[in-house]
């Protein structure tokens, strides 16, 4: 069973700063009328860390990576060579009523199924592994995607009255050219291509300037 009856798909091919990428995800949550998935890129090597993370744990990477604090939780994620995506589920969609873990597992099952169709030995982690570092990909949690026992997909969520945002990264695995399409089709049989419009980008730039690009946000913990 697909997670969604239909889903909007944003293929955001423009490489963007870490702060702007986070802001676009938030802007899409603000305006969402239906489920969407956005695939996006980074304009330089980047690092994102969770809302509850400590800046001190990532400060030593500041000279080599574009660092941003996510609105979602989770650990440290290195970006640049990964496939990064965000799923937005508005509060008026029936899936929003499901538990956060159920949604997390449903999205990661779509990732796993897309990898299986490409011949990868993918499965979902049955339980959380002991934490060995602040790096997201060092310690699988329940329903993360594993290939041959190694974590290749992790994610973090934020739930508000408007809806739910899940930001995810897929790395350490070779992806087929049509993987993005397969992943989206595993989420829903009905895909609608979308493009970011000027008003959404303007709102995202406003959020960037007032939040993600500020030292107050970055160093809040």
C-alpha positions in Angstrom: 0.0 0.0 0.0 1.3 3.5 -0.9 1.5 6.0 1.9 -0.3 8.8 -0.1 -3.1 8.8 -2.6 -1.2 11.5 -4.5 1.9 13.6 -4.0 3.4 16.8 -5.5 7.1 16.3 -6.6 9.6 19.2 -6.6 12.8 18.4 -8.5 14.7 21.4 -7.2 17.7 21.3 -9.5 19.2 24.7 -8.4 22.1 24.2 -6.0 21.4 26.3 -2.9 23.0 27.3 0.4 22.3 25.2 3.5 20.3 28.0 5.2 18.1 28.5 2.1 17.5 24.8 1.7 16.2 24.6 5.3 14.0 27.7 4.8 12.4 26.4 1.6 11.3 23.3 3.4 9.7 25.4 6.1 8.1 27.7 3.5 6.6 24.6 1.8 5.1 23.5 5.1 3.5 26.9 5.6 1.6 26.7 2.2 1.0 23.0 1.9 -2.5 21.9 0.8 -1.4 18.4 0.0 1.6 16.0 0.5 4.8 16.9 -1.3 8.3 15.7 -1.7 11.2 17.9 -2.7 14.6 16.7 -3.9 17.4 19.2 -3.5 21.1 20.0 -3.9 23.7 22.0 -2.0 25.9 24.7 -3.6 28.9 23.6 -1.5 29.8 20.9 1.0 27.4 21.3 3.9 26.6 20.0 7.3 23.2 20.1 9.0 22.6 19.3 12.7 19.4 18.8 14.6 17.4 21.4 16.5 18.5 20.0 19.8 22.2 19.6 18.8 25.1 21.7 20.2 27.0 24.0 18.0 30.2 23.1 19.8 29.9 19.6 18.3 30.1 21.0 14.7 32.1 24.2 15.1 35.4 22.5 14.0 33.8 22.0 10.5 33.0 25.7 10.0 36.0 26.4 7.8 35.3 23.5 5.4 31.5 23.2 5.3 28.3 25.4 5.1 26.8 24.7 8.5 23.1 25.0 9.4 20.9 24.0 12.3 17.8 22.2 11.2 14.3 22.8 12.4 13.9 19.0 12.7 15.7 16.9 15.3 18.4 14.2 14.7 22.1 14.2 14.6 24.9 15.5 12.4 24.6 14.9 8.6 27.2 15.7 6.0 25.8 16.8 2.7 27.1 17.2 -0.8 27.3 13.8 -2.3 24.0 12.6 -0.8 20.5 12.6 -2.1 18.5 15.0 0.1 14.8 15.2 0.2 12.0 16.6 2.3 8.4 15.4 2.7 5.7 17.8 3.8 2.3 16.4 5.0 -0.3 19.1 5.8 -2.6 18.7 8.8 -5.6 18.2 6.6 -4.2 15.0 5.1 -5.3 11.8 6.6 -1.7 10.5 6.9 -1.0 13.4 9.4 -3.1 11.6 12.0 -0.8 8.6 12.0 2.0 8.4 14.5 5.3 10.1 13.7 7.0 6.7 13.8 4.5 5.2 11.4 5.1 8.0 9.0 8.9 7.7 9.4 8.7 3.9 8.7 6.3 4.4 5.7 8.7 6.9 4.0 11.7 4.7 4.7 9.9 1.6 3.4 9.4 3.5 0.1 13.2 4.2 0.1 13.9 0.5 0.9 11.6 -0.8 -1.8 13.1 1.5 -4.4 16.6 0.2 -3.5 15.4 -3.4 -3.6 14.1 -2.9 -7.1 17.6 -1.8 -8.0 19.1 -5.1 -6.6 20.3 -3.7 -3.3 20.0 -5.8 -0.1 17.9 -3.1 1.7 15.9 -3.5 4.8 14.6 -1.4 7.7 16.4 -1.5 11.1 14.3 -3.4 13.6 15.6 -1.5 16.6 17.8 1.3 17.7 21.5 0.7 17.8 23.7 2.0 20.7 24.8 5.6 19.9 28.5 5.8 19.2 28.7 9.4 18.0 26.6 12.5 17.2 26.8 11.6 13.5 23.4 10.6 12.2 24.8 7.8 10.0 26.9 6.2 12.7 24.0 4.9 14.7 20.9 3.5 13.0 17.6 4.0 14.8 14.4 2.0 14.4 13.1 2.1 10.7 16.3 3.5 9.3 17.3 2.0 5.9 20.2 -0.5 6.0 22.0 -2.0 3.0 24.1 -5.0 4.0 23.8 -3.9 7.6 25.1 -0.3 6.9 22.8 2.7 7.4 22.2 4.4 4.1 19.1 6.5 4.9 18.1 8.5 7.9 15.7 11.3 8.6 14.3 13.7 11.2 10.9 15.2 11.7 9.1 18.3 12.9 5.4 18.2 13.7 3.4 21.5 14.0 -0.3 22.5 13.9 0.2 23.1 10.2 1.6 19.6 9.4 4.6 17.4 9.5 8.0 17.9 7.9 10.4 15.0 7.4 13.9 15.8 6.1 16.0 12.9 4.9 19.3 12.0 3.4 20.4 8.9 1.4 24.1 8.2 1.1 26.7 5.4 1.1 24.9 3.5 -1.7 24.9 3.6 -5.5 21.6 4.9 -6.7 20.2 4.0 -10.1 19.4 6.9 -12.5 15.7 6.4 -12.0 15.9 6.0 -8.2 14.2 9.4 -7.5 11.2 8.4 -9.7 11.0 4.9 -8.1 11.1 6.4 -4.6 8.3 8.9 -5.4 6.2 6.2 -7.1 6.6 4.0 -4.0 5.1 6.9 -1.9 2.2 7.4 -4.3 0.8 6.1 -7.6 -0.2 9.6 -8.6 2.7 12.1 -9.0 2.3 15.7 -9.9 5.4 17.6 -10.9 5.8 21.1 -9.3 8.2 24.0 -9.5 9.0 26.4 -6.7 7.3 29.7 -7.5 8.5 33.2 -6.8 6.3 33.8 -3.7 7.6 30.6 -2.0 11.2 31.5 -2.8 10.7 35.1 -1.5 9.2 33.7 1.7 12.1 31.2 2.0 14.6 34.1 1.7 12.8 36.0 4.4 12.9 32.9 6.7 16.6 32.5 5.8 17.5 36.1 6.8 15.5 36.0 10.0 16.3 32.5 11.2 18.6 30.0 9.5 21.4 32.4 8.5 21.6 34.1 11.9 24.2 33.4 14.5 21.4 33.4 17.1 19.8 30.4 15.5 23.0 28.6 14.7 24.5 28.9 18.2 21.3 28.7 20.2 22.7 25.6 22.0 
